[in-house]
């Protein structure tokens, strides 16, 4: 079985992307039940599927696998979860603003 780092990183990256398991599975082209098994660590995707998932979640395959220089989102997500709703809304608004800025700067 794949280590739990992958399944934890997969779930965390999906949550941060604001996607459901159904959303990711549809975009990757696998059954939702199959994707759910990836997140639970009961099934391993092949390299091609890991690449597709990484592209959908906008994260590197190395970060998903936990072979990058640091865990991708775990520390940040833990900190955000500790915030109250008002502060989380500020963080979300800031991130959305940055994403919009980046979107329009790419054109």
Biopython code that builds the backbone (N, CA, C, O; Angstrom):
import numpy as np
from Bio.PDB.StructureBuilder import StructureBuilder

atoms = [
    (1, "UNK", "N", (0.826, -1.201, 0.000)),
    (1, "UNK", "CA", (0.000, 0.000, 0.000)),
    (1, "UNK", "C", (0.866, 1.258, 0.000)),
    (1, "UNK", "O", (1.972, 1.272, 0.541)),
    (2, "UNK", "N", (0.351, 2.285, -0.602)),
    (2, "UNK", "CA", (1.025, 3.571, -0.611)),
    (2, "UNK", "C", (1.006, 4.141, 0.808)),
    (2, "UNK", "O", (0.074, 3.886, 1.571)),
    (3, "UNK", "N", (2.012, 4.894, 1.149)),
    (3, "UNK", "CA", (2.042, 5.444, 2.507)),
    (3, "UNK", "C", (0.925, 6.452, 2.729)),
    (3, "UNK", "O", (0.327, 6.967, 1.784)),
    (4, "UNK", "N", (0.663, 6.716, 3.985)),
    (4, "UNK", "CA", (-0.447, 7.610, 4.324)),
    (4, "UNK", "C", (-0.156, 9.061, 3.963)),
    (4, "UNK", "O", (-1.075, 9.877, 3.892)),
    (5, "UNK", "N", (1.113, 9.391, 3.736)),
    (5, "UNK", "CA", (1.447, 10.766, 3.366)),
    (5, "UNK", "C", (0.720, 11.140, 2.076)),
    (5, "UNK", "O", (0.153, 12.228, 1.968)),
    (6, "UNK", "N", (0.741, 10.238, 1.104)),
    (6, "UNK", "CA", (0.058, 10.521, -0.167)),
    (6, "UNK", "C", (-1.430, 10.748, 0.051)),
    (6, "UNK", "O", (-1.981, 11.747, -0.411)),
    (7, "UNK", "N", (-2.081, 9.825, 0.753)),
    (7, "UNK", "CA", (-3.535, 9.955, 0.926)),
    (7, "UNK", "C", (-3.890, 11.203, 1.717)),
    (7, "UNK", "O", (-4.893, 11.850, 1.416)),
    (8, "UNK", "N", (-3.099, 11.557, 2.715)),
    (8, "UNK", "CA", (-3.346, 12.786, 3.482)),
    (8, "UNK", "C", (-3.128, 14.019, 2.616)),
    (8, "UNK", "O", (-3.943, 14.942, 2.628)),
    (9, "UNK", "N", (-2.028, 14.037, 1.864)),
    (9, "UNK", "CA", (-1.748, 15.172, 0.986)),
    (9, "UNK", "C", (-2.815, 15.312, -0.095)),
    (9, "UNK", "O", (-3.201, 16.422, -0.461)),
    (10, "UNK", "N", (-3.286, 14.177, -0.600)),
    (10, "UNK", "CA", (-4.320, 14.183, -1.628)),
    (10, "UNK", "C", (-5.597, 14.825, -1.102)),
    (10, "UNK", "O", (-6.177, 15.695, -1.751)),
    (11, "UNK", "N", (-6.024, 14.395, 0.061)),
    (11, "UNK", "CA", (-7.252, 14.951, 0.650)),
    (11, "UNK", "C", (-7.087, 16.432, 0.962)),
    (11, "UNK", "O", (-7.975, 17.234, 0.673)),
    (12, "UNK", "N", (-5.951, 16.796, 1.553)),
    (12, "UNK", "CA", (-5.709, 18.187, 1.913)),
    (12, "UNK", "C", (-5.695, 19.079, 0.674)),
    (12, "UNK", "O", (-6.307, 20.147, 0.669)),
    (13, "UNK", "N", (-4.998, 18.644, -0.373)),
    (13, "UNK", "CA", (-4.921, 19.436, -1.605)),
    (13, "UNK", "C", (-6.301, 19.592, -2.236)),
    (13, "UNK", "O", (-6.632, 20.660, -2.750)),
    (14, "UNK", "N", (-7.109, 18.526, -2.199)),
    (14, "UNK", "CA", (-8.461, 18.601, -2.755)),
    (14, "UNK", "C", (-9.318, 19.590, -1.971)),
    (14, "UNK", "O", (-10.048, 20.391, -2.555)),
    (15, "UNK", "N", (-9.224, 19.526, -0.644)),
    (15, "UNK", "CA", (-10.013, 20.439, 0.186)),
    (15, "UNK", "C", (-9.602, 21.889, -0.054)),
    (15, "UNK", "O", (-10.454, 22.772, -0.144)),
    (16, "UNK", "N", (-8.312, 22.129, -0.157)),
    (16, "UNK", "CA", (-7.831, 23.487, -0.398)),
    (16, "UNK", "C", (-8.285, 23.975, -1.773)),
    (16, "UNK", "O", (-8.584, 25.156, -1.950)),
    (17, "UNK", "N", (-8.334, 23.069, -2.735)),
    (17, "UNK", "CA", (-8.805, 23.437, -4.072)),
    (17, "UNK", "C", (-10.314, 23.680, -4.092)),
    (17, "UNK", "O", (-10.855, 24.180, -5.078)),
    (18, "UNK", "N", (-10.987, 23.324, -2.997)),
    (18, "UNK", "CA", (-12.427, 23.534, -2.919)),
    (18, "UNK", "C", (-13.221, 22.579, -3.791)),
    (18, "UNK", "O", (-14.306, 22.918, -4.264)),
    (19, "UNK", "N", (-12.685, 21.392, -4.003)),
    (19, "UNK", "CA", (-13.334, 20.413, -4.861)),
    (19, "UNK", "C", (-13.824, 19.219, -4.051)),
    (19, "UNK", "O", (-13.258, 18.886, -3.009)),
    (20, "UNK", "N", (-14.866, 18.590, -4.533)),
    (20, "UNK", "CA", (-15.348, 17.357, -3.918)),
    (20, "UNK", "C", (-14.617, 16.173, -4.552)),
    (20, "UNK", "O", (-13.961, 16.317, -5.583)),
    (21, "UNK", "N", (-14.735, 15.020, -3.931)),
    (21, "UNK", "CA", (-14.163, 13.819, -4.533)),
    (21, "UNK", "C", (-14.785, 13.573, -5.909)),
    (21, "UNK", "O", (-14.100, 13.151, -6.841)),
    (22, "UNK", "N", (-16.066, 13.836, -6.025)),
    (22, "UNK", "CA", (-16.767, 13.652, -7.300)),
    (22, "UNK", "C", (-16.192, 14.583, -8.367)),
    (22, "UNK", "O", (-16.015, 14.176, -9.515)),
    (23, "UNK", "N", (-15.898, 15.842, -7.988)),
    (23, "UNK", "CA", (-15.318, 16.809, -8.931)),
    (23, "UNK", "C", (-13.981, 16.299, -9.467)),
    (23, "UNK", "O", (-13.749, 16.268, -10.676)),
    (24, "UNK", "N", (-13.112, 15.904, -8.543)),
    (24, "UNK", "CA", (-11.764, 15.470, -8.945)),
    (24, "UNK", "C", (-11.852, 14.199, -9.784)),
    (24, "UNK", "O", (-11.208, 14.097, -10.828)),
    (25, "UNK", "N", (-12.641, 13.239, -9.335)),
    (25, "UNK", "CA", (-12.724, 11.970, -10.065)),
    (25, "UNK", "C", (-13.229, 12.190, -11.496)),
    (25, "UNK", "O", (-12.736, 11.561, -12.432)),
    (26, "UNK", "N", (-14.203, 13.077, -11.662)),
    (26, "UNK", "CA", (-14.728, 13.354, -13.004)),
    (26, "UNK", "C", (-13.666, 13.997, -13.887)),
    (26, "UNK", "O", (-13.534, 13.644, -15.059)),
    (27, "UNK", "N", (-12.914, 14.933, -13.334)),
    (27, "UNK", "CA", (-11.882, 15.624, -14.119)),
    (27, "UNK", "C", (-10.700, 14.712, -14.452)),
    (27, "UNK", "O", (-10.045, 14.881, -15.481)),
    (28, "UNK", "N", (-10.439, 13.752, -13.579)),
    (28, "UNK", "CA", (-9.321, 12.828, -13.791)),
    (28, "UNK", "C", (-9.734, 11.663, -14.683)),
    (28, "UNK", "O", (-8.907, 11.078, -15.383)),
    (29, "UNK", "N", (-11.028, 11.334, -14.648)),
    (29, "UNK", "CA", (-11.518, 10.227, -15.469)),
    (29, "UNK", "C", (-11.504, 8.890, -14.755)),
    (29, "UNK", "O", (-11.312, 7.848, -15.381)),
    (30, "UNK", "N", (-11.709, 8.917, -13.438)),
    (30, "UNK", "CA", (-11.824, 7.676, -12.673)),
    (30, "UNK", "C", (-13.156, 7.707, -11.919)),
    (30, "UNK", "O", (-13.741, 8.773, -11.724)),
    (31, "UNK", "N", (-13.621, 6.551, -11.504)),
    (31, "UNK", "CA", (-14.860, 6.484, -10.729)),
    (31, "UNK", "C", (-14.650, 7.167, -9.381)),
    (31, "UNK", "O", (-13.548, 7.151, -8.833)),
    (32, "UNK", "N", (-15.711, 7.763, -8.853)),
    (32, "UNK", "CA", (-15.625, 8.408, -7.551)),
    (32, "UNK", "C", (-15.199, 7.411, -6.485)),
    (32, "UNK", "O", (-14.424, 7.749, -5.591)),
    (33, "UNK", "N", (-15.705, 6.174, -6.575)),
    (33, "UNK", "CA", (-15.331, 5.144, -5.600)),
    (33, "UNK", "C", (-13.837, 4.832, -5.663)),
    (33, "UNK", "O", (-13.211, 4.574, -4.635)),
    (34, "UNK", "N", (-13.278, 4.854, -6.851)),
    (34, "UNK", "CA", (-11.839, 4.629, -7.009)),
    (34, "UNK", "C", (-11.050, 5.766, -6.379)),
    (34, "UNK", "O", (-10.080, 5.539, -5.655)),
    (35, "UNK", "N", (-11.478, 6.997, -6.662)),
    (35, "UNK", "CA", (-10.787, 8.155, -6.085)),
    (35, "UNK", "C", (-10.873, 8.119, -4.561)),
    (35, "UNK", "O", (-9.899, 8.429, -3.876)),
    (36, "UNK", "N", (-12.014, 7.748, -4.042)),
    (36, "UNK", "CA", (-12.189, 7.643, -2.587)),
    (36, "UNK", "C", (-11.195, 6.649, -1.986)),
    (36, "UNK", "O", (-10.671, 6.868, -0.893)),
    (37, "UNK", "N", (-10.946, 5.574, -2.696)),
    (37, "UNK", "CA", (-9.964, 4.585, -2.225)),
    (37, "UNK", "C", (-8.549, 5.175, -2.220)),
    (37, "UNK", "O", (-7.735, 4.820, -1.367)),
    (38, "UNK", "N", (-8.256, 6.061, -3.156)),
    (38, "UNK", "CA", (-6.945, 6.735, -3.143)),
    (38, "UNK", "C", (-6.793, 7.555, -1.874)),
    (38, "UNK", "O", (-5.758, 7.498, -1.210)),
    (39, "UNK", "N", (-7.835, 8.323, -1.535)),
    (39, "UNK", "CA", (-7.758, 9.178, -0.346)),
    (39, "UNK", "C", (-7.718, 8.368, 0.950)),
    (39, "UNK", "O", (-7.137, 8.809, 1.942)),
    (40, "UNK", "N", (-8.328, 7.202, 0.943)),
    (40, "UNK", "CA", (-8.321, 6.376, 2.158)),
    (40, "UNK", "C", (-7.053, 5.531, 2.253)),
    (40, "UNK", "O", (-6.814, 4.888, 3.275)),
    (41, "UNK", "N", (-6.243, 5.528, 1.201)),
    (41, "UNK", "CA", (-5.002, 4.759, 1.207)),
    (41, "UNK", "C", (-5.197, 3.286, 0.913)),
    (41, "UNK", "O", (-4.285, 2.485, 1.117)),
    (42, "UNK", "N", (-6.383, 2.919, 0.434)),
    (42, "UNK", "CA", (-6.679, 1.509, 0.163)),
    (42, "UNK", "C", (-6.389, 1.094, -1.275)),
    (42, "UNK", "O", (-6.468, -0.084, -1.625)),
    (43, "UNK", "N", (-6.055, 2.073, -2.094)),
    (43, "UNK", "CA", (-5.721, 1.794, -3.487)),
    (43, "UNK", "C", (-4.686, 2.805, -3.948)),
    (43, "UNK", "O", (-4.664, 3.947, -3.490)),
    (44, "UNK", "N", (-3.826, 2.365, -4.866)),
    (44, "UNK", "CA", (-2.775, 3.241, -5.381)),
    (44, "UNK", "C", (-3.043, 3.601, -6.834)),
    (44, "UNK", "O", (-3.291, 2.718, -7.655)),
    (45, "UNK", "N", (-2.995, 4.895, -7.163)),
    (45, "UNK", "CA", (-3.126, 5.284, -8.572)),
    (45, "UNK", "C", (-1.807, 5.018, -9.299)),
    (45, "UNK", "O", (-0.741, 4.978, -8.683)),
    (46, "UNK", "N", (-1.898, 4.839, -10.609)),
    (46, "UNK", "CA", (-0.663, 4.705, -11.378)),
    (46, "UNK", "C", (-0.059, 6.089, -11.615)),
    (46, "UNK", "O", (-0.678, 7.106, -11.301)),
    (47, "UNK", "N", (1.123, 6.118, -12.157)),
    (47, "UNK", "CA", (1.841, 7.384, -12.356)),
    (47, "UNK", "C", (1.045, 8.343, -13.234)),
    (47, "UNK", "O", (0.985, 9.540, -12.950)),
    (48, "UNK", "N", (0.445, 7.836, -14.279)),
    (48, "UNK", "CA", (-0.340, 8.683, -15.177)),
    (48, "UNK", "C", (-1.501, 9.340, -14.430)),
    (48, "UNK", "O", (-1.789, 10.519, -14.636)),
    (49, "UNK", "N", (-2.158, 8.583, -13.573)),
    (49, "UNK", "CA", (-3.284, 9.118, -12.805)),
    (49, "UNK", "C", (-2.806, 10.126, -11.773)),
    (49, "UNK", "O", (-3.466, 11.141, -11.550)),
    (50, "UNK", "N", (-1.669, 9.862, -11.142)),
    (50, "UNK", "CA", (-1.109, 10.833, -10.194)),
    (50, "UNK", "C", (-0.842, 12.156, -10.903)),
    (50, "UNK", "O", (-1.116, 13.223, -10.353)),
    (51, "UNK", "N", (-0.314, 12.091, -12.105)),
    (51, "UNK", "CA", (-0.049, 13.315, -12.879)),
    (51, "UNK", "C", (-1.339, 14.063, -13.190)),
    (51, "UNK", "O", (-1.382, 15.290, -13.095)),
    (52, "UNK", "N", (-2.392, 13.335, -13.560)),
    (52, "UNK", "CA", (-3.681, 13.963, -13.850)),
    (52, "UNK", "C", (-4.267, 14.613, -12.594)),
    (52, "UNK", "O", (-4.771, 15.736, -12.639)),
    (53, "UNK", "N", (-4.191, 13.890, -11.476)),
    (53, "UNK", "CA", (-4.710, 14.428, -10.217)),
    (53, "UNK", "C", (-3.944, 15.693, -9.842)),
    (53, "UNK", "O", (-4.544, 16.700, -9.464)),
    (54, "UNK", "N", (-2.625, 15.637, -9.949)),
    (54, "UNK", "CA", (-1.792, 16.789, -9.602)),
    (54, "UNK", "C", (-2.170, 18.001, -10.448)),
    (54, "UNK", "O", (-2.234, 19.120, -9.938)),
    (55, "UNK", "N", (-2.420, 17.783, -11.729)),
    (55, "UNK", "CA", (-2.793, 18.890, -12.616)),
    (55, "UNK", "C", (-4.131, 19.486, -12.190)),
    (55, "UNK", "O", (-4.280, 20.708, -12.146)),
    (56, "UNK", "N", (-5.101, 18.637, -11.878)),
    (56, "UNK", "CA", (-6.425, 19.110, -11.443)),
    (56, "UNK", "C", (-6.307, 19.903, -10.146)),
    (56, "UNK", "O", (-6.955, 20.938, -9.988)),
    (57, "UNK", "N", (-5.482, 19.422, -9.217)),
    (57, "UNK", "CA", (-5.348, 20.064, -7.908)),
    (57, "UNK", "C", (-4.315, 21.186, -7.894)),
    (57, "UNK", "O", (-4.123, 21.851, -6.876)),
    (58, "UNK", "N", (-3.651, 21.392, -9.033)),
    (58, "UNK", "CA", (-2.636, 22.450, -9.167)),
    (58, "UNK", "C", (-1.539, 22.301, -8.105)),
    (58, "UNK", "O", (-1.219, 23.236, -7.372)),
    (59, "UNK", "N", (-0.983, 21.101, -8.054)),
    (59, "UNK", "CA", (0.086, 20.758, -7.126)),
    (59, "UNK", "C", (1.009, 19.789, -7.860)),
    (59, "UNK", "O", (0.577, 19.114, -8.795)),
    (60, "UNK", "N", (2.242, 19.715, -7.459)),
    (60, "UNK", "CA", (3.149, 18.798, -8.146)),
    (60, "UNK", "C", (2.933, 17.366, -7.662)),
    (60, "UNK", "O", (2.485, 17.134, -6.540)),
    (61, "UNK", "N", (3.253, 16.435, -8.515)),
    (61, "UNK", "CA", (3.188, 15.030, -8.123)),
    (61, "UNK", "C", (4.095, 14.742, -6.942)),
    (61, "UNK", "O", (3.747, 13.955, -6.062)),
    (62, "UNK", "N", (5.266, 15.382, -6.922)),
    (62, "UNK", "CA", (6.189, 15.191, -5.804)),
    (62, "UNK", "C", (5.575, 15.664, -4.493)),
    (62, "UNK", "O", (5.746, 15.023, -3.456)),
    (63, "UNK", "N", (4.869, 16.773, -4.537)),
    (63, "UNK", "CA", (4.221, 17.256, -3.318)),
    (63, "UNK", "C", (3.123, 16.299, -2.868)),
    (63, "UNK", "O", (2.978, 16.040, -1.673)),
    (64, "UNK", "N", (2.350, 15.772, -3.814)),
    (64, "UNK", "CA", (1.328, 14.790, -3.460)),
    (64, "UNK", "C", (1.949, 13.557, -2.814)),
    (64, "UNK", "O", (1.430, 13.026, -1.832)),
    (65, "UNK", "N", (3.057, 13.114, -3.375)),
    (65, "UNK", "CA", (3.714, 11.909, -2.868)),
    (65, "UNK", "C", (4.511, 12.161, -1.594)),
    (65, "UNK", "O", (4.953, 11.222, -0.933)),
    (66, "UNK", "N", (4.691, 13.434, -1.254)),
    (66, "UNK", "CA", (5.449, 13.753, -0.051)),
    (66, "UNK", "C", (6.940, 13.691, -0.257)),
    (66, "UNK", "O", (7.703, 13.572, 0.701)),
    (67, "UNK", "N", (7.362, 13.773, -1.516)),
    (67, "UNK", "CA", (8.794, 13.731, -1.810)),
    (67, "UNK", "C", (9.361, 15.107, -2.112)),
    (67, "UNK", "O", (10.538, 15.244, -2.446)),
    (68, "UNK", "N", (8.514, 16.129, -1.993)),
    (68, "UNK", "CA", (8.975, 17.501, -2.175)),
    (68, "UNK", "C", (9.772, 17.944, -0.959)),
    (68, "UNK", "O", (9.995, 17.156, -0.040)),
    (69, "UNK", "N", (10.195, 19.178, -0.948)),
    (69, "UNK", "CA", (11.033, 19.679, 0.144)),
    (69, "UNK", "C", (10.264, 19.853, 1.445)),
    (69, "UNK", "O", (10.861, 19.816, 2.521)),
    (70, "UNK", "N", (8.953, 20.040, 1.367)),
    (70, "UNK", "CA", (8.161, 20.186, 2.587)),
    (70, "UNK", "C", (6.728, 19.758, 2.311)),
    (70, "UNK", "O", (6.306, 19.741, 1.155)),
    (71, "UNK", "N", (5.967, 19.412, 3.351)),
    (71, "UNK", "CA", (4.572, 19.057, 3.112)),
    (71, "UNK", "C", (3.863, 20.224, 2.437)),
    (71, "UNK", "O", (4.073, 21.373, 2.826)),
    (72, "UNK", "N", (3.036, 19.958, 1.443)),
    (72, "UNK", "CA", (2.486, 21.040, 0.635)),
    (72, "UNK", "C", (1.570, 21.991, 1.380)),
    (72, "UNK", "O", (1.726, 23.207, 1.273)),
    (73, "UNK", "N", (0.629, 21.466, 2.122)),
    (73, "UNK", "CA", (-0.385, 22.330, 2.689)),
    (73, "UNK", "C", (-0.684, 22.047, 4.148)),
    (73, "UNK", "O", (-1.391, 22.820, 4.794)),
    (74, "UNK", "N", (-0.163, 20.962, 4.673)),
    (74, "UNK", "CA", (-0.599, 20.527, 5.995)),
    (74, "UNK", "C", (-0.436, 21.601, 7.060)),
    (74, "UNK", "O", (-1.361, 21.837, 7.837)),
    (75, "UNK", "N", (0.721, 22.259, 7.112)),
    (75, "UNK", "CA", (0.944, 23.284, 8.131)),
    (75, "UNK", "C", (0.000, 24.468, 7.935)),
    (75, "UNK", "O", (-0.596, 24.956, 8.895)),
    (76, "UNK", "N", (-0.134, 24.920, 6.713)),
    (76, "UNK", "CA", (-1.002, 26.057, 6.422)),
    (76, "UNK", "C", (-2.462, 25.728, 6.727)),
    (76, "UNK", "O", (-3.168, 26.529, 7.339)),
    (77, "UNK", "N", (-2.906, 24.560, 6.305)),
    (77, "UNK", "CA", (-4.295, 24.175, 6.551)),
    (77, "UNK", "C", (-4.573, 24.065, 8.044)),
    (77, "UNK", "O", (-5.637, 24.470, 8.511)),
    (78, "UNK", "N", (-3.629, 23.522, 8.787)),
    (78, "UNK", "CA", (-3.786, 23.416, 10.243)),
    (78, "UNK", "C", (-3.955, 24.791, 10.864)),
    (78, "UNK", "O", (-4.799, 24.982, 11.740)),
    (79, "UNK", "N", (-3.166, 25.736, 10.419)),
    (79, "UNK", "CA", (-3.257, 27.099, 10.952)),
    (79, "UNK", "C", (-4.588, 27.747, 10.581)),
    (79, "UNK", "O", (-5.213, 28.404, 11.414)),
    (80, "UNK", "N", (-5.016, 27.568, 9.351)),
    (80, "UNK", "CA", (-6.277, 28.162, 8.903)),
    (80, "UNK", "C", (-7.450, 27.582, 9.686)),
    (80, "UNK", "O", (-8.377, 28.306, 10.049)),
    (81, "UNK", "N", (-7.409, 26.282, 9.944)),
    (81, "UNK", "CA", (-8.503, 25.641, 10.677)),
    (81, "UNK", "C", (-8.632, 26.173, 12.102)),
    (81, "UNK", "O", (-9.707, 26.091, 12.697)),
    (82, "UNK", "N", (-7.549, 26.717, 12.654)),
    (82, "UNK", "CA", (-7.574, 27.259, 14.015)),
    (82, "UNK", "C", (-8.220, 28.639, 14.079)),
    (82, "UNK", "O", (-8.589, 29.101, 15.158)),
    (83, "UNK", "N", (-8.357, 29.297, 12.936)),
    (83, "UNK", "CA", (-8.942, 30.637, 12.895)),
    (83, "UNK", "C", (-10.450, 30.581, 13.093)),
    (83, "UNK", "O", (-11.094, 29.579, 12.780)),
    (84, "UNK", "N", (-11.001, 31.667, 13.614)),
    (84, "UNK", "CA", (-12.463, 31.736, 13.707)),
    (84, "UNK", "C", (-13.013, 32.052, 12.315)),
    (84, "UNK", "O", (-12.256, 32.362, 11.395)),
    (85, "UNK", "N", (-14.326, 31.972, 12.172)),
    (85, "UNK", "CA", (-14.961, 32.143, 10.857)),
    (85, "UNK", "C", (-14.649, 33.489, 10.219)),
    (85, "UNK", "O", (-14.430, 33.568, 9.010)),
    (86, "UNK", "N", (-14.628, 34.538, 11.016)),
    (86, "UNK", "CA", (-14.356, 35.873, 10.477)),
    (86, "UNK", "C", (-12.937, 35.950, 9.904)),
    (86, "UNK", "O", (-12.737, 36.481, 8.811)),
    (87, "UNK", "N", (-11.968, 35.429, 10.631)),
    (87, "UNK", "CA", (-10.586, 35.460, 10.150)),
    (87, "UNK", "C", (-10.392, 34.540, 8.947)),
    (87, "UNK", "O", (-9.623, 34.860, 8.041)),
    (88, "UNK", "N", (-11.087, 33.396, 8.931)),
    (88, "UNK", "CA", (-11.011, 32.511, 7.769)),
    (88, "UNK", "C", (-11.561, 33.207, 6.532)),
    (88, "UNK", "O", (-11.044, 33.017, 5.431)),
    (89, "UNK", "N", (-12.603, 34.009, 6.706)),
    (89, "UNK", "CA", (-13.173, 34.753, 5.575)),
    (89, "UNK", "C", (-12.166, 35.765, 5.027)),
    (89, "UNK", "O", (-12.093, 35.980, 3.817)),
    (90, "UNK", "N", (-11.392, 36.383, 5.918)),
    (90, "UNK", "CA", (-10.346, 37.327, 5.486)),
    (90, "UNK", "C", (-9.283, 36.592, 4.674)),
    (90, "UNK", "O", (-8.854, 37.077, 3.627)),
    (91, "UNK", "N", (-8.858, 35.421, 5.155)),
    (91, "UNK", "CA", (-7.854, 34.632, 4.436)),
    (91, "UNK", "C", (-8.392, 34.232, 3.070)),
    (91, "UNK", "O", (-7.683, 34.337, 2.069)),
    (92, "UNK", "N", (-9.636, 33.776, 3.020)),
    (92, "UNK", "CA", (-10.235, 33.363, 1.756)),
    (92, "UNK", "C", (-10.330, 34.538, 0.777)),
    (92, "UNK", "O", (-10.037, 34.386, -0.409)),
    (93, "UNK", "N", (-10.739, 35.704, 1.275)),
    (93, "UNK", "CA", (-10.834, 36.886, 0.411)),
    (93, "UNK", "C", (-9.462, 37.283, -0.129)),
    (93, "UNK", "O", (-9.331, 37.670, -1.290)),
    (94, "UNK", "N", (-8.456, 37.184, 0.713)),
    (94, "UNK", "CA", (-7.092, 37.507, 0.287)),
    (94, "UNK", "C", (-6.626, 36.546, -0.802)),
    (94, "UNK", "O", (-6.074, 36.967, -1.818)),
    (95, "UNK", "N", (-6.850, 35.273, -0.584)),
    (95, "UNK", "CA", (-6.444, 34.273, -1.575)),
    (95, "UNK", "C", (-7.191, 34.488, -2.883)),
    (95, "UNK", "O", (-6.593, 34.435, -3.958)),
    (96, "UNK", "N", (-8.492, 34.731, -2.797)),
    (96, "UNK", "CA", (-9.276, 34.970, -4.015)),
    (96, "UNK", "C", (-8.771, 36.198, -4.769)),
    (96, "UNK", "O", (-8.700, 36.190, -5.998)),
    (97, "UNK", "N", (-8.422, 37.245, -4.035)),
    (97, "UNK", "CA", (-7.869, 38.439, -4.662)),
    (97, "UNK", "C", (-6.555, 38.164, -5.375)),
    (97, "UNK", "O", (-6.321, 38.655, -6.479)),
    (98, "UNK", "N", (-5.696, 37.369, -4.731)),
    (98, "UNK", "CA", (-4.421, 37.007, -5.352)),
    (98, "UNK", "C", (-4.624, 36.153, -6.597)),
    (98, "UNK", "O", (-3.929, 36.327, -7.598)),
    (99, "UNK", "N", (-5.567, 35.240, -6.530)),
    (99, "UNK", "CA", (-5.842, 34.399, -7.691)),
    (99, "UNK", "C", (-6.380, 35.218, -8.857)),
    (99, "UNK", "O", (-5.997, 34.987, -10.004)),
    (100, "UNK", "N", (-7.248, 36.153, -8.581)),
    (100, "UNK", "CA", (-7.760, 37.021, -9.635)),
    (100, "UNK", "C", (-6.645, 37.865, -10.239)),
    (100, "UNK", "O", (-6.564, 38.024, -11.457)),
    (101, "UNK", "N", (-5.794, 38.400, -9.384)),
    (101, "UNK", "CA", (-4.671, 39.200, -9.861)),
    (101, "UNK", "C", (-3.786, 38.371, -10.774)),
    (101, "UNK", "O", (-3.393, 38.825, -11.849)),
    (102, "UNK", "N", (-3.473, 37.157, -10.349)),
    (102, "UNK", "CA", (-2.618, 36.280, -11.161)),
    (102, "UNK", "C", (-3.289, 35.898, -12.460)),
    (102, "UNK", "O", (-2.634, 35.814, -13.499)),
    (103, "UNK", "N", (-4.607, 35.664, -12.412)),
    (103, "UNK", "CA", (-5.348, 35.286, -13.606)),
    (103, "UNK", "C", (-5.264, 36.370, -14.669)),
    (103, "UNK", "O", (-5.055, 36.077, -15.846)),
    (104, "UNK", "N", (-5.425, 37.613, -14.256)),
    (104, "UNK", "CA", (-5.428, 38.708, -15.224)),
    (104, "UNK", "C", (-4.025, 39.127, -15.637)),
    (104, "UNK", "O", (-3.852, 39.702, -16.712)),
    (105, "UNK", "N", (-3.024, 38.856, -14.814)),
    (105, "UNK", "CA", (-1.644, 39.171, -15.186)),
    (105, "UNK", "C", (-1.093, 38.190, -16.198)),
    (105, "UNK", "O", (-0.122, 38.498, -16.889)),
    (106, "UNK", "N", (-1.709, 36.981, -16.302)),
    (106, "UNK", "CA", (-1.248, 35.984, -17.250)),
    (106, "UNK", "C", (-1.661, 36.304, -18.683)),
    (106, "UNK", "O", (-1.114, 35.733, -19.627)),
    (107, "UNK", "N", (-2.607, 37.199, -18.853)),
    (107, "UNK", "CA", (-3.137, 37.478, -20.188)),
    (107, "UNK", "C", (-2.341, 38.533, -20.895)),
    (107, "UNK", "O", (-2.656, 38.885, -22.031)),
]
sb = StructureBuilder()
sb.init_structure("model")
sb.init_model(0)
sb.init_chain("A")
sb.init_seg("    ")
for serial, (resi, resn, name, xyz) in enumerate(atoms, 1):
    if name == "N":
        sb.init_residue(resn, " ", resi, " ")
    sb.init_atom(name, np.array(xyz, "f"), 0.0, 1.0, " ", f" {name:<3s}", serial, name[0])
structure = sb.get_structure()
